[in-house]
Amino acid sequence: MARPDYVVRKFGGEDRARRLYATIAEVGRLEGVPFRFDRIRRTPSSVDAHRLVRYAVRYGRADEMVEALFAAHFTDGRDIGDHDVLAAVATTYGMDPLAVRRFLASDDETEAVHADNLRAHRLGINGVPCFVVEGSHAIAGAQEPEVIERLLDIATVDTVRP
């Protein structure tokens, strides 16, 4: 969907999104991650991007693929729902572009992506980042270290209870 429509649905409006994006961009800048939300023109379905990550596992390239897709979307503003973009990203990691296009034209891994998404929703995950500890404790969104520390404390207490 068009980015302005997504922003209204997700954040309630452009002003709130602008404030949140400014905060995220500043934290990213401090960590060396150049978020460029202004370059994103549409919010694509990420199903095929997730499928491509699963495909990249076969070649030992999953971690690199995640990083590359993140940069393509959040830094370059590229449409990671577009098969041409996905094939180009995969090619930069030595993957055969024709094999990637054949894979993307199929339904391979689609069910697995939907199943992962369903599991995430059942855990209450509806955004990223999300931290899941012991398979049952989750916290979503960018968090301060103290919040993550508290999550770990709660998970630890729960695992030592009889």
Secondary structure as UniProt FT lines:
FT   HELIX           3..11
FT   HELIX           14..31
FT   HELIX           37..39
FT   HELIX           47..57
FT   TURN            58..60
FT   HELIX           62..70
FT   HELIX           71..75
FT   TURN            80..81
FT   HELIX           83..91
FT   TURN            92..94
FT   HELIX           97..105
FT   TURN            108..109
FT   HELIX           110..122
FT   TURN            123..124
FT   STRAND          130..133
FT   TURN            134..136
FT   STRAND          137..140
FT   HELIX           145..160
//
